Structure formats: structure tokens, C-alpha cells
Amino acid sequence: MFIRDVLSALMAVLVMTSTAAASRTITEKRVTVAPGLELRTIEVGAWGKRPTIVFIPGWSAGADIWRGQIERFKNTHRIISFDPRSQGQSTKTLDGNTPEQRAIDLHALLAKERADRPVLVAWSQAVQDVAAYAAKYGTRDVSGIVLVDAAISDGANAIAERPQETASQFRQFGIYLASQQAYLRGMFAAIVSKPQAPGLIDQAVATAMKTPPSIGMSMLVADMFTIDRRAALASMGCPVLIIASGNSSELSVQKAEAETIRGARFVQIDDAAHAVFLDQPNRFAAELADFSKRER
């Protein structure tokens, strides 16, 4: 009887150990979120008391841009990240490349992956996606929202109110269409100011190259100049954290947004460019960990 009990205990330990090890292994798969549309996702971690963290990449980026943060949180949370439509290894589509459609994609992905009450971490373009999500679905099923270094778009108002800035952005569109790779290399040099792991920037550029330039430009126009999404601020009834680079040209706007959302917290991370989670990964992770631990 003693030997049998010992063997049973050993088997239980082995099962627990193998399960824990499996939960720390990143799984890559493709999830169908609409007819003809598959999103490439990466997932790691196990269900637990803490909410699932969903990392959403910015314009032309993929899930792997978040690898450093995923590694930091995989032992404490279930993590999901993905390539949005027309980005990375997800299906390329000629239509629907807007924040409003990507919000629908996100809602479908969360349902398919049974990500109940997640924390949505949105960087750059993804801030528009999450604003569109809040406007369409509300935030009752979301534990928290983290908006990373981007102001919510005021749509076509930007053209009239900031004509010089708008003209500069359209000139950049022309460079992107004429020389996609050169543009992307310049972009990543501008938005990442600290040395990164070997190959990270090359991988990010290669991922961004998978988005056809005509689609990439239509995304940018839809993100910045079509719909005024600021009304979504009133729809954010869950805890909200806004993390901004101290060098952001939209710093004052992001601060004002935090004041508009009831109970929102604003964090400024200095000595960082637009990709604050790459330039200051420890500070970013500390702020996200504190936010995700709070009771909801």
C-alpha cells in the first residue's frame, strides 16, 4: 500500500510539472474569426485567478513585437497576442482594414479563445482598435485597458486643425509607397531608441514587409483621418492605464484623455521613444504588473 501511495504521489507531481512546463511554452496557431479570415496567434500561460493579458501590436507589426513582455508575464498570466488582419502572417484582405473592423475581429478572437474579462494592452494603431471596440461593445466584459503611446484619433478634424502635421504625414505616405523597406527601417530607427536583442529589428521589418504598401497606407488613413473616436472615452467603464513616452508629440493629449476617463491612471515613461515597452521594458512591465493585480 505504501509503495502504491508513493507511486501515485510521484505521478501527480509529474503531471503537475508537465502541465506547468506546457503552460510556459508558447503555442502558435491560426484562429478563424470570420469567413476567409485567419489570425495568426501566439499563446502561453494557463488560466488562473489573474486576467488574461492580450497584447495588440501597432501598425504593420506582429505578435512577436511583444515577445519580451510575453516572457515577463507568462508565468503569472495567460497571454495572447496576434497578428491583426493584413499584418504579419494573418490573412491579407483588400477591405476591412480599419479600426472598426479590427475591433470586430478582436471581439471574435476573444470569444473563440475564451478570453473572459481580459486586460487589453494596445500600442500605437491598436489604440484606435480598442477605442473602436469600446464604442461598439462597451467594456463590461473587459477587466482593464492599457493604451500605449497614442492618442485616440479626432478623424478628419486633424486635417483642418493641424494642416502642417497632416501634410508631413502624407509626404511620409509617399516615401512608404515608393520604398517600403527603406521607410520601415527608418521608422523603427525612430520609434526604438535603445539597443535591442540581435535580430529583433530585422524581424520587425520583415514582418512589416508582409503588409502590402497599398493596404498599409489605407490603414494609416483609416486610423488617423476618417472617424473621430474620442467619444469612445466615455464608453471605457473599466480601469484604464495610459502609458506614454515622455518624448511623445501627443503627450498633452494623452494626459487630457486620462483626465477625461473616470479613474484612469496616466504614466509617463521618460528616456523612451514610441515603442516604450522595448526601450524601457522593466518600467513598462512593472506598471503593467501593478495594473493587472488590482482588483476589478
GIHU-V526472 format. One record per residue. N is the residue number from 1. RES is the residue in three letters. PHI is phi as a letter, one per 30 degrees, with the letter a starting at -180 (* if undefined). PSI is psi in radians with two decimals (NA if undefined). Layout:
BEGIN
n:N res:RES phi:PHI psi:PSI
n:N res:RES phi:PHI psi:PSI
END
This chain:
BEGIN
n:1 res:MET phi:* psi:-0.73
n:2 res:PHE phi:d psi:-0.79
n:3 res:ILE phi:d psi:-0.71
n:4 res:ARG phi:d psi:-0.75
n:5 res:ASP phi:d psi:-0.71
n:6 res:VAL phi:d psi:-0.76
n:7 res:LEU phi:d psi:-0.69
n:8 res:SER phi:d psi:-0.74
n:9 res:ALA phi:d psi:-0.71
n:10 res:LEU phi:d psi:-0.71
n:11 res:MET phi:d psi:-0.70
n:12 res:ALA phi:d psi:-0.73
n:13 res:VAL phi:d psi:-0.73
n:14 res:LEU phi:d psi:-0.73
n:15 res:VAL phi:d psi:-0.77
n:16 res:MET phi:d psi:-0.70
n:17 res:THR phi:d psi:-0.78
n:18 res:SER phi:d psi:-0.65
n:19 res:THR phi:d psi:-0.77
n:20 res:ALA phi:d psi:-0.72
n:21 res:ALA phi:d psi:-0.73
n:22 res:ALA phi:d psi:-0.64
n:23 res:SER phi:d psi:-0.32
n:24 res:ARG phi:c psi:0.07
n:25 res:THR phi:c psi:2.21
n:26 res:ILE phi:d psi:2.25
n:27 res:THR phi:c psi:2.29
n:28 res:GLU phi:c psi:2.36
n:29 res:LYS phi:a psi:3.06
n:30 res:ARG phi:c psi:2.28
n:31 res:VAL phi:c psi:2.18
n:32 res:THR phi:d psi:2.07
n:33 res:VAL phi:c psi:-0.19
n:34 res:ALA phi:a psi:2.81
n:35 res:PRO phi:e psi:2.13
n:36 res:GLY phi:i psi:0.13
n:37 res:LEU phi:b psi:2.00
n:38 res:GLU phi:c psi:2.39
n:39 res:LEU phi:c psi:2.24
n:40 res:ARG phi:d psi:2.17
n:41 res:THR phi:b psi:2.69
n:42 res:ILE phi:b psi:2.47
n:43 res:GLU phi:b psi:2.54
n:44 res:VAL phi:a psi:2.77
n:45 res:GLY phi:j psi:3.11
n:46 res:ALA phi:b psi:2.72
n:47 res:TRP phi:e psi:2.51
n:48 res:GLY phi:a psi:-2.86
n:49 res:LYS phi:d psi:-0.52
n:50 res:ARG phi:d psi:2.61
n:51 res:PRO phi:d psi:2.66
n:52 res:THR phi:d psi:2.40
n:53 res:ILE phi:c psi:2.21
n:54 res:VAL phi:c psi:1.97
n:55 res:PHE phi:c psi:2.15
n:56 res:ILE phi:c psi:2.11
n:57 res:PRO phi:d psi:2.91
n:58 res:GLY phi:d psi:-2.91
n:59 res:TRP phi:e psi:2.21
n:60 res:SER phi:i psi:0.06
n:61 res:ALA phi:d psi:2.99
n:62 res:GLY phi:b psi:3.14
n:63 res:ALA phi:e psi:-0.58
n:64 res:ASP phi:d psi:-0.27
n:65 res:ILE phi:d psi:-0.38
n:66 res:TRP phi:c psi:0.11
n:67 res:ARG phi:e psi:-0.73
n:68 res:GLY phi:e psi:-0.78
n:69 res:GLN phi:d psi:-0.60
n:70 res:ILE phi:d psi:-0.76
n:71 res:GLU phi:d psi:-0.62
n:72 res:ARG phi:d psi:-0.52
n:73 res:PHE phi:c psi:-0.05
n:74 res:LYS phi:d psi:-0.39
n:75 res:ASN phi:d psi:-0.15
n:76 res:THR phi:b psi:-0.29
n:77 res:HIS phi:b psi:2.75
n:78 res:ARG phi:d psi:2.32
n:79 res:ILE phi:b psi:2.38
n:80 res:ILE phi:b psi:2.35
n:81 res:SER phi:b psi:2.88
n:82 res:PHE phi:a psi:2.80
n:83 res:ASP phi:d psi:2.05
n:84 res:PRO phi:d psi:2.91
n:85 res:ARG phi:e psi:2.48
n:86 res:SER phi:i psi:0.22
n:87 res:GLN phi:b psi:2.59
n:88 res:GLY phi:h psi:-2.26
n:89 res:GLN phi:c psi:0.16
n:90 res:SER phi:d psi:2.90
n:91 res:THR phi:e psi:2.36
n:92 res:LYS phi:d psi:2.30
n:93 res:THR phi:b psi:2.58
n:94 res:LEU phi:d psi:-0.31
n:95 res:ASP phi:b psi:2.94
n:96 res:GLY phi:i psi:0.24
n:97 res:ASN phi:d psi:1.05
n:98 res:THR phi:b psi:2.77
n:99 res:PRO phi:e psi:-0.61
n:100 res:GLU phi:d psi:-0.74
n:101 res:GLN phi:d psi:-0.66
n:102 res:ARG phi:d psi:-0.51
n:103 res:ALA phi:d psi:-0.69
n:104 res:ILE phi:d psi:-0.73
n:105 res:ASP phi:e psi:-0.77
n:106 res:LEU phi:d psi:-0.76
n:107 res:HIS phi:d psi:-0.74
n:108 res:ALA phi:d psi:-0.69
n:109 res:LEU phi:d psi:-0.76
n:110 res:LEU phi:d psi:-0.68
n:111 res:ALA phi:d psi:-0.79
n:112 res:LYS phi:d psi:-0.67
n:113 res:GLU phi:c psi:0.08
n:114 res:ARG phi:h psi:0.81
n:115 res:ALA phi:c psi:1.44
n:116 res:ASP phi:d psi:2.28
n:117 res:ARG phi:h psi:1.04
n:118 res:PRO phi:d psi:2.94
n:119 res:VAL phi:c psi:2.12
n:120 res:LEU phi:c psi:2.10
n:121 res:VAL phi:c psi:1.92
n:122 res:ALA phi:c psi:2.21
n:123 res:TRP phi:c psi:2.33
n:124 res:SER phi:h psi:-2.11
n:125 res:GLN phi:e psi:-0.61
n:126 res:ALA phi:d psi:-0.35
n:127 res:VAL phi:d psi:-0.68
n:128 res:GLN phi:d psi:-0.67
n:129 res:ASP phi:d psi:-0.76
n:130 res:VAL phi:d psi:-0.58
n:131 res:ALA phi:d psi:-0.76
n:132 res:ALA phi:d psi:-0.64
n:133 res:TYR phi:d psi:-0.83
n:134 res:ALA phi:d psi:-0.68
n:135 res:ALA phi:d psi:-0.64
n:136 res:LYS phi:d psi:-0.72
n:137 res:TYR phi:c psi:-0.17
n:138 res:GLY phi:i psi:-2.99
n:139 res:THR phi:b psi:0.32
n:140 res:ARG phi:d psi:-0.57
n:141 res:ASP phi:c psi:0.27
n:142 res:VAL phi:c psi:2.32
n:143 res:SER phi:d psi:-0.59
n:144 res:GLY phi:a psi:2.82
n:145 res:ILE phi:b psi:2.32
n:146 res:VAL phi:c psi:2.06
n:147 res:LEU phi:c psi:2.11
n:148 res:VAL phi:c psi:1.88
n:149 res:ASP phi:h psi:0.87
n:150 res:ALA phi:a psi:2.39
n:151 res:ALA phi:d psi:2.64
n:152 res:ILE phi:d psi:2.34
n:153 res:SER phi:d psi:2.48
n:154 res:ASP phi:c psi:0.24
n:155 res:GLY phi:i psi:-2.49
n:156 res:ALA phi:d psi:-0.30
n:157 res:ASN phi:e psi:-0.55
n:158 res:ALA phi:d psi:-0.58
n:159 res:ILE phi:d psi:-0.76
n:160 res:ALA phi:d psi:-0.65
n:161 res:GLU phi:d psi:-0.47
n:162 res:ARG phi:b psi:1.12
n:163 res:PRO phi:d psi:-0.67
n:164 res:GLN phi:d psi:-0.73
n:165 res:GLU phi:d psi:-0.74
n:166 res:THR phi:d psi:-0.75
n:167 res:ALA phi:d psi:-0.71
n:168 res:SER phi:d psi:-0.73
n:169 res:GLN phi:d psi:-0.69
n:170 res:PHE phi:d psi:-0.54
n:171 res:ARG phi:d psi:-0.66
n:172 res:GLN phi:d psi:-0.62
n:173 res:PHE phi:e psi:-0.74
n:174 res:GLY phi:d psi:-0.70
n:175 res:ILE phi:d psi:-0.74
n:176 res:TYR phi:d psi:-0.77
n:177 res:LEU phi:d psi:-0.60
n:178 res:ALA phi:d psi:-0.62
n:179 res:SER phi:b psi:1.47
n:180 res:GLN phi:e psi:-0.85
n:181 res:GLN phi:d psi:-0.75
n:182 res:ALA phi:d psi:-0.72
n:183 res:TYR phi:d psi:-0.80
n:184 res:LEU phi:d psi:-0.69
n:185 res:ARG phi:d psi:-0.73
n:186 res:GLY phi:d psi:-0.66
n:187 res:MET phi:d psi:-0.85
n:188 res:PHE phi:d psi:-0.54
n:189 res:ALA phi:d psi:-0.52
n:190 res:ALA phi:d psi:-0.60
n:191 res:ILE phi:c psi:-0.15
n:192 res:VAL phi:b psi:2.04
n:193 res:SER phi:c psi:-0.11
n:194 res:LYS phi:c psi:2.67
n:195 res:PRO phi:e psi:2.44
n:196 res:GLN phi:c psi:2.97
n:197 res:ALA phi:e psi:2.54
n:198 res:PRO phi:e psi:2.29
n:199 res:GLY phi:j psi:-0.24
n:200 res:LEU phi:d psi:-0.83
n:201 res:ILE phi:d psi:-0.70
n:202 res:ASP phi:e psi:-0.74
n:203 res:GLN phi:d psi:-0.72
n:204 res:ALA phi:d psi:-0.72
n:205 res:VAL phi:d psi:-0.78
n:206 res:ALA phi:d psi:-0.70
n:207 res:THR phi:d psi:-0.79
n:208 res:ALA phi:d psi:-0.51
n:209 res:MET phi:d psi:-0.30
n:210 res:LYS phi:d psi:-0.28
n:211 res:THR phi:d psi:2.05
n:212 res:PRO phi:e psi:2.41
n:213 res:PRO phi:e psi:-0.67
n:214 res:SER phi:d psi:-0.66
n:215 res:ILE phi:d psi:-0.73
n:216 res:GLY phi:e psi:-0.72
n:217 res:MET phi:d psi:-0.70
n:218 res:SER phi:d psi:-0.61
n:219 res:MET phi:e psi:-0.86
n:220 res:LEU phi:d psi:-0.75
n:221 res:VAL phi:d psi:-0.78
n:222 res:ALA phi:d psi:-0.65
n:223 res:ASP phi:d psi:-0.80
n:224 res:MET phi:c psi:-0.53
n:225 res:PHE phi:b psi:0.16
n:226 res:THR phi:c psi:-1.06
n:227 res:ILE phi:c psi:2.35
n:228 res:ASP phi:d psi:1.90
n:229 res:ARG phi:c psi:0.16
n:230 res:ARG phi:d psi:-0.39
n:231 res:ALA phi:d psi:-0.36
n:232 res:ALA phi:d psi:-0.38
n:233 res:LEU phi:e psi:-0.64
n:234 res:ALA phi:d psi:-0.29
n:235 res:SER phi:d psi:-0.12
n:236 res:MET phi:d psi:1.52
n:237 res:GLY phi:c psi:-0.01
n:238 res:CYS phi:c psi:2.98
n:239 res:PRO phi:e psi:2.42
n:240 res:VAL phi:b psi:2.35
n:241 res:LEU phi:b psi:2.22
n:242 res:ILE phi:c psi:2.11
n:243 res:ILE phi:c psi:2.12
n:244 res:ALA phi:b psi:2.56
n:245 res:SER phi:d psi:2.42
n:246 res:GLY phi:d psi:-0.27
n:247 res:ASN phi:c psi:0.08
n:248 res:SER phi:d psi:2.40
n:249 res:SER phi:d psi:-0.25
n:250 res:GLU phi:c psi:0.38
n:251 res:LEU phi:e psi:-0.83
n:252 res:SER phi:d psi:-0.60
n:253 res:VAL phi:d psi:-0.72
n:254 res:GLN phi:d psi:-0.67
n:255 res:LYS phi:d psi:-0.76
n:256 res:ALA phi:d psi:-0.64
n:257 res:GLU phi:d psi:-0.72
n:258 res:ALA phi:d psi:-0.60
n:259 res:GLU phi:d psi:-0.45
n:260 res:THR phi:d psi:-0.62
n:261 res:ILE phi:d psi:2.13
n:262 res:ARG phi:d psi:2.17
n:263 res:GLY phi:i psi:0.05
n:264 res:ALA phi:d psi:2.64
n:265 res:ARG phi:c psi:2.41
n:266 res:PHE phi:c psi:2.31
n:267 res:VAL phi:b psi:2.22
n:268 res:GLN phi:c psi:2.19
n:269 res:ILE phi:c psi:1.97
n:270 res:ASP phi:d psi:2.96
n:271 res:ASP phi:h psi:0.81
n:272 res:ALA phi:b psi:2.56
n:273 res:ALA phi:c psi:-2.84
n:274 res:HIS phi:e psi:-0.68
n:275 res:ALA phi:d psi:1.21
n:276 res:VAL phi:d psi:-0.53
n:277 res:PHE phi:d psi:-0.30
n:278 res:LEU phi:c psi:-0.69
n:279 res:ASP phi:d psi:-0.66
n:280 res:GLN phi:b psi:1.16
n:281 res:PRO phi:d psi:-0.63
n:282 res:ASN phi:d psi:-0.81
n:283 res:ARG phi:d psi:-0.75
n:284 res:PHE phi:d psi:-0.83
n:285 res:ALA phi:d psi:-0.66
n:286 res:ALA phi:d psi:-0.75
n:287 res:GLU phi:d psi:-0.72
n:288 res:LEU phi:d psi:-0.70
n:289 res:ALA phi:d psi:-0.77
n:290 res:ASP phi:d psi:-0.75
n:291 res:PHE phi:d psi:-0.75
n:292 res:SER phi:d psi:-0.35
n:293 res:LYS phi:d psi:-0.37
n:294 res:ARG phi:d psi:2.54
n:295 res:GLU phi:d psi:2.52
n:296 res:ARG phi:b psi:NA
END
